[in-house]
Amino acid sequence: MRLMIVAVVAFCASSLAEHVSAQPAPSFQARCSELRESMKALAGREERELVTIEVVGELQIVREQNGLVFLGLCGPPDPHVLCITYEANGREVGERVLVIGGIHPAGEDFIQLDPCLHHTPTAEDKN
């Protein structure tokens, strides 16, 4: 009987894990040049709820400080994007990356993504 209960609990837990996420699915993926228009489409949702986005661009800043890593991409005339994460994973300035994270807007020219993940864009991502 105990074995049956353990099996049922394990099955339920694995089923829930497939449907539960720490963050919502990204609202959009944008290149730096598309970011300002894509943000307008959110119509202020990012001020009221957790909204995640994906941004593809070239790294302009890679800085490690106090256990955090700051990845900066995009810039004028597009909004600056700052990805705050924990590992640089060998990223270098000039490298093309995709960052994904929760938006913390700070004006129309600066977007902070925290928490943020990063990886090399794939063929399915905007390049």
N, C-alpha and C positions, 0 to 999 in steps of 0.2 A: 504494500500500500504506500509506504514512504517513497519508494522508487517511482511509483506512478505520479505522486504529487510533485516530486522533484522534476520529473520529465515535463509535466504540464507547466510548471512555473518557468522552466528553462525555455520551453516553446513560446510561451506568452512574452517573455522578456526579449527573445530574439525577434519576434514579430513586431513588437513596439519599437525596437531599435531601428528597424527599417523605415519607420514613419515619423520618428522624432528627430528634430534637428536643433542644434544650438542657435542657429541663425536662420532667418527666412531665406528662401531662394532669391538670388539677385533680381532686382527690378529691371535691370538692363545691363548690357555690356556696351561700352563706348570707347572709341579712340579719343585721344585728347581733344581733337578738333570737333568732336561731336558732344563733348561733355556738357557744355553750357546749355545746349538745347535739350539734352536728355534730362538734366536737372530741372529745367523749367516744367517738363512733363510730370514731375512728381507733385507739383502744385502744393508744396509745403508739407507733404506727408512725412518727410524726414524730420520735421520739427515735433511731430506728435507720436511717432512710432519708430520701431527699429526697422530701418531700411538698409539693405545691402546692395552694393553695386559692384560691377567689374569694370576696370579701366585698363586699357592696353596702351602702353607708351614706352618711351625710352627713359631709362634712369638718369637723372641729373644729380642726385645725391644718394650716397650710401654712407651712413654714419652709425657707428655703434657707440652707445653711451649708457653707463649704469645698468647693464643687463638688457637694454632695449636696442632695437635696430630701427633706424629711420630711413625709409626709402622714399625719395622725392622724385616725382615725375610730372610731366606737363609743365606749362608755363605760358606767359603772355604770347599771344592774346587769349589763351585758354586758361582756365583756373589751375592753380597749383594743386597737386594731390600729394598728401603725405600719408604713407602707409606705415603704421606703427606695429612692429612685429617683434619676435624674439630671436630669430636666426637670419643671418644674411645669406647663408648657403652659398657663399662664394660670389654673390652678385657684385657686379662692377658698374661704374658709371658708363653710360653709353649702351648698355645691354637692354634689349627689348624684353619687357616683362608684362605679365597680366597680374594685377593686384585685385583682390576681392576683400571687401570688408564692410562693416557697419559705418554709415555716414554720420559724421559730426561736423555739420557745416559751420563755417566761421566767416560768413560773408560770401558774396558772389564770386570772389576770386581765389578762395581757398577751401579745400575739402580735405578733412582728416578722416582716414579710414582706420578704425580701432575698435575691436581687434581686426587684424588684417593678415591675409595669407598671400603668398606670391608664388608664381611659377612661370616657366617659359611658355609663351603662347603656342597653341597647337594649330593644326590646319583648320579646325572648326572655329577658332577664335578670330576676331578682327585683327588684321595685320596691317 
